[in-house]
């Protein structure tokens, strides 16, 4: 497929993560179009802004920015107008909406969302817990987890766990291995939400084959045998059904979509946990 490319300049007085996420979400809606990203993080002085303006002048394109300093924002807008580059302050419409509704004026604090507050330390704590409980490493304190993910090999347990941890959710994941029983602690936990991850045999085999190739390992094993993999998945389905654990088919889901579904389950689980005392 032929792609049309355009220059996308993202100017931020913080890390630029907000601009990257927003721009990629929008670009994904246009088939056959791809952006050449130019990211300028931590732009808080005129000198730093001038570097960004010079690159915009050399490769005009769409300019998105989050600059709370009005003088810097005005200078960037002027430069964009001179080069014919369409530009937008991504957060400004949201600021105005909030200000109108709340009746309060926002405080201009660059990178305020990244300040070292309680939410930040909650995410760090969740990440530490998640890394220590990856792939069934520790199972004796599962009740300290918010979520426990179960699934056969290559059902995206680890990346999903890390994504959830970045949302401040302590997540443990345990692999389902044929012939190996689950740790008994899994059946005793009440606080943690247990979620099963499943996928089609074809998808699992494809990922496992790629894994073996990267390890220069042989392909002749039950690890990638169609019948063996199908039995593994069927066994995991039965396990989840027998214990009343919700299951998510990740075959065609992105990590973000899987995590969103888990977060919905978690909200319901927490309400039920509180109701039961």
SULLIN-V747961 format. One record per residue. N is the residue number from 1. SS is DSSP state (H for helix, E for strand, - for the rest). PHI is phi as a letter, one per 40 degrees, with the letter a starting at -180 (NA if undefined). BURIAL is + if it has 16 or more other ideal C-beta (glycine too) atoms within 10 Angstrom, else -. Layout:
BEGIN
n | ss | phi | burial
N | SS | PHI | BURIAL
N | SS | PHI | BURIAL
END
This chain:
BEGIN
n | ss | phi | burial
1 | - | NA | -
2 | - | c | -
3 | - | b | -
4 | E | c | -
5 | E | b | -
6 | E | a | -
7 | E | c | +
8 | E | b | +
9 | E | b | +
10 | E | b | +
11 | E | b | +
12 | E | b | +
13 | - | c | +
14 | - | b | +
15 | - | c | -
16 | - | g | +
17 | H | c | -
18 | H | c | +
19 | H | c | +
20 | H | c | +
21 | H | c | -
22 | H | c | +
23 | H | c | +
24 | H | c | -
25 | H | c | -
26 | H | c | -
27 | H | d | -
28 | - | c | -
29 | - | c | -
30 | - | b | -
31 | - | c | -
32 | - | g | -
33 | E | b | -
34 | E | b | -
35 | E | b | +
36 | E | c | -
37 | E | c | +
38 | E | b | +
39 | E | b | +
40 | E | b | +
41 | - | c | +
42 | - | f | -
43 | - | c | +
44 | - | b | +
45 | - | b | -
46 | H | c | -
47 | H | c | -
48 | H | c | +
49 | H | c | +
50 | H | c | -
51 | H | c | -
52 | H | c | +
53 | H | c | +
54 | H | c | -
55 | H | c | -
56 | H | c | +
57 | H | c | -
58 | H | c | -
59 | - | a | -
60 | - | d | +
61 | - | a | +
62 | E | c | +
63 | E | b | +
64 | E | b | +
65 | E | a | +
66 | E | b | +
67 | - | b | +
68 | - | c | +
69 | - | c | +
70 | H | c | -
71 | H | c | -
72 | H | c | +
73 | H | c | +
74 | H | c | -
75 | H | c | +
76 | H | c | +
77 | H | c | +
78 | H | c | -
79 | H | c | +
80 | H | c | +
81 | H | c | -
82 | H | c | -
83 | H | c | -
84 | - | g | -
85 | - | c | +
86 | - | c | -
87 | E | a | +
88 | E | a | -
89 | E | c | +
90 | - | c | -
91 | - | c | +
92 | H | d | -
93 | H | d | -
94 | H | c | -
95 | H | d | -
96 | H | c | -
97 | H | c | -
98 | H | c | -
99 | H | c | -
100 | H | c | -
101 | H | c | -
102 | H | c | -
103 | - | g | -
104 | - | b | -
105 | - | c | -
106 | - | c | -
107 | - | c | -
108 | - | c | -
109 | - | b | -
110 | - | d | +
111 | - | g | -
112 | H | d | -
113 | H | c | -
114 | H | b | -
115 | - | c | -
116 | - | c | -
117 | - | b | -
118 | H | c | -
119 | H | c | -
120 | H | c | -
121 | H | c | -
122 | H | c | -
123 | H | c | -
124 | H | c | -
125 | H | c | -
126 | H | c | +
127 | H | c | +
128 | H | c | -
129 | H | c | +
130 | H | c | +
131 | H | c | -
132 | H | c | -
133 | - | b | +
134 | H | c | +
135 | H | f | -
136 | H | g | +
137 | - | c | -
138 | - | b | -
139 | - | b | +
140 | - | c | -
141 | - | b | -
142 | H | c | +
143 | H | c | -
144 | H | c | -
145 | - | c | +
146 | - | c | +
147 | E | b | +
148 | E | b | +
149 | E | c | +
150 | E | b | +
151 | E | i | +
152 | - | c | +
153 | - | d | +
154 | - | g | +
155 | - | b | +
156 | - | g | +
157 | H | c | +
158 | H | c | +
159 | H | c | -
160 | H | c | +
161 | H | c | +
162 | H | c | +
163 | H | c | +
164 | H | c | +
165 | H | c | +
166 | - | c | -
167 | - | c | +
168 | - | g | +
169 | - | b | +
170 | - | c | +
171 | E | b | +
172 | E | b | +
173 | E | b | +
174 | E | b | +
175 | E | c | +
176 | - | c | +
177 | - | b | -
178 | - | d | -
179 | - | g | -
180 | - | b | -
181 | - | c | -
182 | - | c | +
183 | - | c | -
184 | - | d | -
185 | H | c | +
186 | H | c | +
187 | H | c | -
188 | H | c | -
189 | - | c | +
190 | - | b | -
191 | - | c | -
192 | - | c | +
193 | E | c | +
194 | E | b | +
195 | E | b | +
196 | E | c | +
197 | E | b | +
198 | E | b | +
199 | - | a | +
200 | - | c | -
201 | H | d | +
202 | H | c | -
203 | H | c | +
204 | H | c | +
205 | H | c | +
206 | H | d | -
207 | H | c | +
208 | H | c | +
209 | H | c | -
210 | H | c | -
211 | H | c | -
212 | H | c | +
213 | H | c | -
214 | H | c | -
215 | - | c | -
216 | - | f | -
217 | - | c | -
218 | - | c | -
219 | - | c | -
220 | - | c | -
221 | - | a | -
222 | - | c | -
223 | - | d | +
224 | - | b | +
225 | - | c | +
226 | H | d | -
227 | H | c | -
228 | H | c | -
229 | H | c | +
230 | H | c | -
231 | H | c | -
232 | H | d | +
233 | H | c | +
234 | H | c | -
235 | H | c | -
236 | H | c | +
237 | H | c | -
238 | H | c | -
239 | H | c | -
240 | H | c | +
241 | H | c | -
242 | H | c | -
243 | H | b | -
244 | - | g | -
245 | - | c | +
246 | E | c | -
247 | E | b | +
248 | E | b | +
249 | E | c | +
250 | - | c | +
251 | - | d | -
252 | - | b | -
253 | - | b | +
254 | - | c | -
255 | H | d | -
256 | H | c | -
257 | H | c | -
258 | H | c | +
259 | H | c | +
260 | H | c | -
261 | H | c | +
262 | H | c | +
263 | H | c | -
264 | H | c | -
265 | H | d | +
266 | H | c | +
267 | H | d | -
268 | H | c | -
269 | H | c | +
270 | H | c | -
271 | H | c | -
272 | H | c | -
273 | H | c | -
274 | H | c | -
275 | H | c | -
276 | H | c | -
277 | - | g | -
END
